[in-house]
Amino acid sequence: MLSKAILAGQVALVIVLGSAVLRSQQPPAAPTPSVPRDFPVIMRQNVVAGTTAVGTKVQAKLVIATLVDNVVIPRDAMLSGEVTESAAKSASEPSRLAIRMDSAQWKNGSAPIKAYLTAWYYPPEPIEDQNLSYHPDDSQSPRAWNGAGTYPDPKNPAAQPFPGSEQNKDHSPTSVSPSSSVSKHRLLIKNVEATQHDDGTVTLASTHANIKLDKVTTYVLIAGAPTPVN
């Protein structure tokens, strides 16, 4: 009986050791890929590659509430960060620009983040035709037509706002941003390429012109995995 008990114990020990060896030989579980989070924002200042110096502090207002680590960062939260790369276009080198946001603050809270400027933006929604054309015989002065601007001139229609355009500079604190109602479909900024590095940072480059950000366009910041181009 004693021999049988010893033999049973030895068999059990072999099974336990064998299981441990098998577990040690199994490949480690693949890490859960990080889910990219988009932060649609409007910059609080103009930024120009090669003119705005590296280290310049920047801020942007969040356009859409975003969930980060079980915390909802509300719309209109202020994101703060800095310019991490800024170079003007030369005959041999492209224009380069990189911005990193480090924190988000709002009325009742704050949260640390790591979000980077991408080459995506959201165009404003097209305005429905409301027959707003100016007629010379109108008794109301075009200058005071809506309290914020003039009648559109059909002979010289205003160009559509384009990300980084000089014409989109906003010097009036009361002016209405065309990005207050943005499209649901984002677009890539023309002639700008984005490269995401191994550490998650993103650099924009353009061989066409110096990269410029204005205060009326809704740009996209990203935290996490690269945003697919589709």
C-alpha positions as a Markdown table, in Angstrom:
| # | Residue | x | y | z |
|---|---|---|---|---|
| 1 | Met | 0.0 | 0.0 | 0.0 |
| 2 | Leu | 2.8 | 2.4 | 0.9 |
| 3 | Ser | 4.5 | 1.7 | -2.5 |
| 4 | Lys | 1.2 | 2.5 | -4.3 |
| 5 | Ala | 0.9 | 5.8 | -2.4 |
| 6 | Ile | 4.4 | 6.8 | -3.2 |
| 7 | Leu | 3.9 | 5.9 | -6.9 |
| 8 | Ala | 0.7 | 7.9 | -7.0 |
| 9 | Gly | 2.4 | 10.9 | -5.5 |
| 10 | Gln | 5.2 | 10.7 | -8.0 |
| 11 | Val | 2.7 | 10.6 | -10.9 |
| 12 | Ala | 0.9 | 13.6 | -9.6 |
| 13 | Leu | 4.2 | 15.5 | -9.2 |
| 14 | Val | 5.2 | 14.7 | -12.8 |
| 15 | Ile | 1.8 | 16.0 | -14.1 |
| 16 | Val | 2.1 | 19.2 | -12.1 |
| 17 | Leu | 5.7 | 19.8 | -13.4 |
| 18 | Gly | 4.7 | 19.0 | -16.9 |
| 19 | Ser | 1.9 | 21.5 | -16.8 |
| 20 | Ala | 4.2 | 24.2 | -15.6 |
| 21 | Val | 6.7 | 23.5 | -18.4 |
| 22 | Leu | 3.9 | 23.7 | -21.0 |
| 23 | Arg | 2.7 | 27.0 | -19.6 |
| 24 | Ser | 6.3 | 28.4 | -19.7 |
| 25 | Gln | 6.6 | 27.4 | -23.3 |
| 26 | Gln | 3.4 | 29.1 | -24.5 |
| 27 | Pro | 4.0 | 32.5 | -26.2 |
| 28 | Pro | 3.0 | 35.6 | -24.1 |
| 29 | Ala | -0.4 | 37.0 | -24.8 |
| 30 | Ala | -0.3 | 39.8 | -27.4 |
| 31 | Pro | -0.7 | 43.2 | -25.9 |
| 32 | Thr | -4.1 | 44.9 | -26.4 |
| 33 | Pro | -3.6 | 47.4 | -29.2 |
| 34 | Ser | -4.3 | 51.0 | -28.1 |
| 35 | Val | -7.5 | 52.5 | -29.5 |
| 36 | Pro | -6.9 | 55.8 | -31.3 |
| 37 | Arg | -8.8 | 58.7 | -29.9 |
| 38 | Asp | -9.6 | 61.7 | -32.0 |
| 39 | Phe | -9.7 | 65.2 | -30.6 |
| 40 | Pro | -11.4 | 67.7 | -33.0 |
| 41 | Val | -10.2 | 71.1 | -32.0 |
| 42 | Ile | -10.0 | 74.7 | -33.0 |
| 43 | Met | -6.7 | 76.4 | -32.3 |
| 44 | Arg | -6.6 | 79.5 | -30.1 |
| 45 | Gln | -3.8 | 81.1 | -32.0 |
| 46 | Asn | -2.3 | 81.0 | -35.5 |
| 47 | Val | 0.7 | 78.7 | -35.9 |
| 48 | Val | 3.1 | 78.9 | -38.9 |
| 49 | Ala | 5.9 | 76.4 | -39.5 |
| 50 | Gly | 9.3 | 78.2 | -39.3 |
| 51 | Thr | 7.8 | 81.3 | -37.7 |
| 52 | Thr | 6.2 | 79.9 | -34.6 |
| 53 | Ala | 9.2 | 78.8 | -32.5 |
| 54 | Val | 9.7 | 75.3 | -31.0 |
| 55 | Gly | 8.6 | 75.4 | -27.4 |
| 56 | Thr | 5.8 | 77.9 | -28.0 |
| 57 | Lys | 2.9 | 77.2 | -25.7 |
| 58 | Val | -0.4 | 76.6 | -27.6 |
| 59 | Gln | -4.0 | 76.0 | -26.7 |
| 60 | Ala | -7.0 | 74.5 | -28.6 |
| 61 | Lys | -10.7 | 74.2 | -27.8 |
| 62 | Leu | -12.3 | 70.8 | -28.0 |
| 63 | Val | -15.2 | 70.7 | -30.5 |
| 64 | Ile | -16.7 | 67.3 | -29.5 |
| 65 | Ala | -16.7 | 65.6 | -26.1 |
| 66 | Thr | -14.2 | 62.7 | -26.0 |
| 67 | Leu | -13.9 | 59.7 | -23.7 |
| 68 | Val | -10.3 | 59.2 | -22.3 |
| 69 | Asp | -9.6 | 56.5 | -19.7 |
| 70 | Asn | -13.2 | 56.4 | -18.5 |
| 71 | Val | -13.2 | 60.2 | -18.2 |
| 72 | Val | -15.4 | 62.3 | -20.5 |
| 73 | Ile | -13.6 | 65.4 | -21.6 |
| 74 | Pro | -16.5 | 67.8 | -22.4 |
| 75 | Arg | -16.9 | 70.0 | -25.4 |
| 76 | Asp | -15.2 | 73.4 | -25.1 |
| 77 | Ala | -12.5 | 71.9 | -22.8 |
| 78 | Met | -9.2 | 73.7 | -23.3 |
| 79 | Leu | -6.3 | 71.6 | -24.4 |
| 80 | Ser | -2.8 | 72.9 | -23.7 |
| 81 | Gly | 0.6 | 71.9 | -25.1 |
| 82 | Glu | 3.5 | 73.2 | -27.2 |
| 83 | Val | 5.1 | 73.3 | -30.6 |
| 84 | Thr | 7.7 | 70.5 | -30.7 |
| 85 | Glu | 8.9 | 71.0 | -34.3 |
| 86 | Ser | 8.8 | 74.0 | -36.6 |
| 87 | Ala | 10.7 | 74.5 | -39.8 |
| 88 | Ala | 10.1 | 76.6 | -42.9 |
| 89 | Lys | 10.3 | 75.2 | -46.3 |
| 90 | Ser | 13.6 | 75.5 | -48.1 |
| 91 | Ala | 14.9 | 74.7 | -51.6 |
| 92 | Ser | 15.9 | 71.2 | -50.3 |
| 93 | Glu | 13.8 | 70.6 | -47.2 |
| 94 | Pro | 10.1 | 70.5 | -46.7 |
| 95 | Ser | 8.2 | 72.6 | -44.2 |
| 96 | Arg | 7.7 | 70.6 | -40.9 |
| 97 | Leu | 5.4 | 71.1 | -38.0 |
| 98 | Ala | 4.6 | 69.1 | -34.9 |
| 99 | Ile | 2.3 | 69.9 | -31.9 |
| 100 | Arg | 1.8 | 67.9 | -28.7 |
| 101 | Met | -1.0 | 68.6 | -26.3 |
| 102 | Asp | -0.3 | 67.5 | -22.7 |
| 103 | Ser | -3.4 | 68.4 | -20.7 |
| 104 | Ala | -7.1 | 69.1 | -20.9 |
| 105 | Gln | -8.9 | 71.5 | -18.5 |
| 106 | Trp | -12.6 | 72.3 | -18.1 |
| 107 | Lys | -14.9 | 74.0 | -15.6 |
| 108 | Asn | -15.1 | 71.1 | -13.1 |
| 109 | Gly | -12.0 | 69.0 | -13.9 |
| 110 | Ser | -8.8 | 68.3 | -15.8 |
| 111 | Ala | -7.0 | 65.3 | -17.3 |
| 112 | Pro | -3.5 | 64.5 | -18.6 |
| 113 | Ile | -3.4 | 63.6 | -22.2 |
| 114 | Lys | -0.8 | 62.9 | -25.0 |
| 115 | Ala | -2.3 | 64.0 | -28.3 |
| 116 | Tyr | -0.6 | 65.1 | -31.5 |
| 117 | Leu | -1.6 | 67.2 | -34.5 |
| 118 | Thr | -2.5 | 65.2 | -37.6 |
| 119 | Ala | -3.1 | 66.0 | -41.2 |
| 120 | Trp | -6.8 | 65.6 | -40.9 |
| 121 | Tyr | -9.4 | 68.4 | -40.6 |
| 122 | Tyr | -13.2 | 68.7 | -40.6 |
| 123 | Pro | -14.6 | 71.2 | -43.1 |
| 124 | Pro | -17.6 | 73.3 | -42.1 |
| 125 | Glu | -21.0 | 72.1 | -43.1 |
| 126 | Pro | -22.3 | 73.8 | -46.3 |
| 127 | Ile | -24.8 | 76.6 | -45.5 |
| 128 | Glu | -28.2 | 76.0 | -47.0 |
| 129 | Asp | -29.3 | 78.5 | -49.7 |
| 130 | Gln | -31.5 | 81.1 | -48.0 |
| 131 | Asn | -31.5 | 83.7 | -50.9 |
| 132 | Leu | -29.2 | 86.0 | -49.1 |
| 133 | Ser | -27.9 | 87.8 | -52.2 |
| 134 | Tyr | -27.6 | 91.5 | -52.0 |
| 135 | His | -29.8 | 93.7 | -54.1 |
| 136 | Pro | -28.7 | 97.3 | -54.8 |
| 137 | Asp | -32.2 | 98.7 | -54.2 |
| 138 | Asp | -32.5 | 97.2 | -50.7 |
| 139 | Ser | -33.1 | 100.0 | -48.2 |
| 140 | Gln | -30.8 | 98.4 | -45.6 |
| 141 | Ser | -27.1 | 99.1 | -45.8 |
| 142 | Pro | -25.0 | 96.0 | -46.7 |
| 143 | Arg | -22.6 | 96.9 | -43.9 |
| 144 | Ala | -25.3 | 96.5 | -41.3 |
| 145 | Trp | -27.1 | 93.7 | -42.9 |
| 146 | Asn | -26.5 | 91.0 | -40.2 |
| 147 | Gly | -24.4 | 92.9 | -37.7 |
| 148 | Ala | -21.4 | 90.8 | -38.3 |
| 149 | Gly | -20.4 | 91.3 | -42.0 |
| 150 | Thr | -21.5 | 92.3 | -45.5 |
| 151 | Tyr | -23.6 | 90.8 | -48.2 |
| 152 | Pro | -21.9 | 88.3 | -50.3 |
| 153 | Asp | -20.9 | 89.7 | -53.7 |
| 154 | Pro | -21.9 | 87.3 | -56.5 |
| 155 | Lys | -19.2 | 88.8 | -58.7 |
| 156 | Asn | -16.5 | 88.1 | -56.2 |
| 157 | Pro | -17.6 | 85.1 | -54.0 |
| 158 | Ala | -15.5 | 84.5 | -50.9 |
| 159 | Ala | -13.1 | 81.6 | -51.2 |
| 160 | Gln | -13.9 | 78.6 | -49.1 |
| 161 | Pro | -11.7 | 78.5 | -45.9 |
| 162 | Phe | -8.8 | 76.2 | -46.4 |
| 163 | Pro | -6.6 | 74.9 | -43.5 |
| 164 | Gly | -3.6 | 77.0 | -42.9 |
| 165 | Ser | -4.7 | 79.9 | -45.3 |
| 166 | Glu | -3.7 | 83.4 | -44.5 |
| 167 | Gln | -7.2 | 84.5 | -45.4 |
| 168 | Asn | -8.6 | 82.7 | -42.4 |
| 169 | Lys | -6.9 | 84.8 | -39.8 |
| 170 | Asp | -9.5 | 85.9 | -37.2 |
| 171 | His | -8.7 | 89.2 | -35.4 |
| 172 | Ser | -12.2 | 89.8 | -34.1 |
| 173 | Pro | -13.2 | 88.4 | -30.7 |
| 174 | Thr | -16.9 | 88.4 | -31.7 |
| 175 | Ser | -16.6 | 86.9 | -35.1 |
| 176 | Val | -18.4 | 83.6 | -35.7 |
| 177 | Ser | -16.3 | 80.6 | -36.6 |
| 178 | Pro | -17.3 | 78.6 | -39.7 |
| 179 | Ser | -16.3 | 75.5 | -37.8 |
| 180 | Ser | -19.1 | 76.0 | -35.3 |
| 181 | Ser | -21.0 | 73.4 | -37.4 |
| 182 | Val | -18.5 | 70.9 | -38.8 |
| 183 | Ser | -19.0 | 68.1 | -41.3 |
| 184 | Lys | -19.1 | 64.5 | -40.1 |
| 185 | His | -16.5 | 63.5 | -42.6 |
| 186 | Arg | -12.9 | 64.6 | -42.2 |
| 187 | Leu | -10.5 | 65.3 | -45.0 |
| 188 | Leu | -6.7 | 65.4 | -45.4 |
| 189 | Ile | -5.1 | 68.8 | -45.6 |
| 190 | Lys | -4.0 | 69.3 | -49.2 |
| 191 | Asn | -0.2 | 68.8 | -49.9 |
| 192 | Val | 0.5 | 67.8 | -46.3 |
| 193 | Glu | 1.8 | 64.4 | -45.2 |
| 194 | Ala | 1.9 | 63.0 | -41.7 |
| 195 | Thr | 4.4 | 60.6 | -40.2 |
| 196 | Gln | 3.8 | 58.9 | -36.9 |
| 197 | His | 7.0 | 57.8 | -35.1 |
| 198 | Asp | 7.5 | 54.8 | -32.8 |
| 199 | Asp | 7.0 | 56.9 | -29.7 |
| 200 | Gly | 3.6 | 58.1 | -31.0 |
| 201 | Thr | 4.6 | 61.6 | -32.0 |
| 202 | Val | 3.4 | 62.9 | -35.3 |
| 203 | Thr | 5.2 | 65.2 | -37.7 |
| 204 | Leu | 3.6 | 67.1 | -40.6 |
| 205 | Ala | 5.6 | 67.9 | -43.7 |
| 206 | Ser | 4.9 | 69.8 | -46.9 |
| 207 | Thr | 7.1 | 70.3 | -49.9 |
| 208 | His | 4.5 | 72.7 | -51.4 |
| 209 | Ala | 4.4 | 75.5 | -48.8 |
| 210 | Asn | 4.9 | 76.4 | -45.2 |
| 211 | Ile | 2.3 | 74.7 | -43.0 |
| 212 | Lys | -0.1 | 77.2 | -41.4 |
| 213 | Leu | -2.8 | 76.6 | -38.9 |
| 214 | Asp | -5.6 | 79.2 | -38.3 |
| 215 | Lys | -8.2 | 79.8 | -35.6 |
| 216 | Val | -11.3 | 78.9 | -37.6 |
| 217 | Thr | -10.5 | 75.4 | -39.0 |
| 218 | Thr | -11.4 | 72.3 | -37.0 |
| 219 | Tyr | -8.1 | 70.2 | -36.9 |
| 220 | Val | -7.7 | 66.7 | -35.6 |
| 221 | Leu | -5.4 | 65.7 | -32.8 |
| 222 | Ile | -4.8 | 62.0 | -32.1 |
| 223 | Ala | -3.7 | 59.9 | -29.1 |
| 224 | Gly | -2.9 | 56.2 | -29.5 |
| 225 | Ala | -2.6 | 54.1 | -32.7 |
| 226 | Pro | -2.2 | 55.8 | -36.1 |
| 227 | Thr | -5.4 | 57.0 | -37.8 |
| 228 | Pro | -6.0 | 54.9 | -41.0 |
| 229 | Val | -6.1 | 56.9 | -44.2 |
| 230 | Asn | -9.6 | 56.0 | -45.5 |
